[in-house]
């Protein structure tokens, strides 16, 4: 299986799995951000996972800004949009997919 196929599949699951949890919560509670963060940090285990994801998101932003100048990706803003709308689970495989597309393009030229 090619890397591009793996990365785009991971993008699909990176949207599907987190949103399968978020959408029912939003249907039940609406956009109640206070309740969202209260439940997100309800105990040490959930706080552990939340802070891990937040730190990973910040690291990913630095990674995007560091790697993008080396490989002139055309859609470099897409992973940032993915990070802001879904999270690391979409942004990172999307970045890797776009990088593979660009590397393939450079190999053909």
Secondary structure, 3 states (H helix, E strand, C coil): CCHHHHHHHHHHHHHHHHHHHHHHHHHHHCCCHHHHHHHHCCCHHHHHHHHHHHHHHHHHHHHHHHHHCCCCCCCCCHHHHHHHHCCHHHHHHHHHHHHHHHHHHHHHC
